[in-house]
Amino acid sequence: MSSPSRSDGRPVSGSRDIDASVRDAIEDFARHSRKNSEAIDVLVHALKAVHQDLQDEKMQTQVLEARLKDAEAAVSRLGRVVEALRRQGWVQ
């Protein structure tokens, strides 16, 4: 950024302070931008991990539900066998 100058070539009073303030503001903005970018990266990583955990839990739930269904079917078959044995007098 160039400093304004008078007709005699000398810089206008305070323009260096303004330039320094603008540079500081730009540096602050860049620093905050980097911090925000890092925070976003951390959040994205965390959300991906949570998503993976949810997918794993969903898969585990499906496996357990299938096992439960199979177990309920086996118990039902066993109940029919016991009932048949009871009708035949083998079980009281």
N, C-alpha and C positions, 0 to 999 in steps of 0.2 A: 504494500500500500504506500503510495507516495504521499509525502507531506506537502500541504499547500504552502506556498511561499509568497513573500511580499514581492513587490516590483524590484526591490534591491537584491533579491535572492535569498534573504534570510527567512528561515522558517517562521511560520505564524506561531505565536506563543500558545502553548498548551497542545499543539497538534501532536507532539511526541507522546504526551500523556494519553491523548485519545487513541493514538496508534497502539500504545502499550495496553490500554484497556480493551481495545478490540481484539488484540492478539490473545490476551488473557481469557476473554469471553470465548473465543474460538477454541482455545486449548481446553477450557472447562467443558465446553460442549462436546468436544471430541472425547474427553475422558469419561463423561457421563454416557456418551453413546457406546463406548467400549464396555463400560460396566453393565449397561442395559443389555447389550448384545451377549455378554457372558451370562447374565441372569436368564435371558431367554434360552440360551443353550442348556443351562442347568435344568430349567423347567421342561424343555423338550425332552431331555434325557430322562427326567423323572416320569413324565407322562408316558413315554415309550415303555419304561419299566413297569409302570402300573398297568398299561394295556397288555403287556406280555403276561403279567401275573393274572389278570382277568381272563385272558385266553386260556392259560394253564388251568385255572379254577373251573372254567367252563368245560374244558375237556375232562377234567377229573370228575365233575358232576355228571357228565354224560356217561362216563365209564361206571360210576357208582349206580346211576339209575338203571343202566343195562344189567348190572349184576343183581340189583334188587328185583328187577323184573324176572330175571332167570330164577332167583331164589324163591320168589312168590309162586312161580309156575311149578317149581320142584315141590314146594310145600303142598300145593294144590294136588299134584299127582300123588304125593305120599298120602294125603288125606283120602283120596279116592281108593288107594290100595288098602289103607287101614279100614275104611268103610266096607270094602269088599271082603276083607278077612273077617270083619265083625259079622257080616251077613252069613258067612260060611261057618261061623262058630269058632274060629281060630283065636279071636280076640274078644274079650268081654268089655 
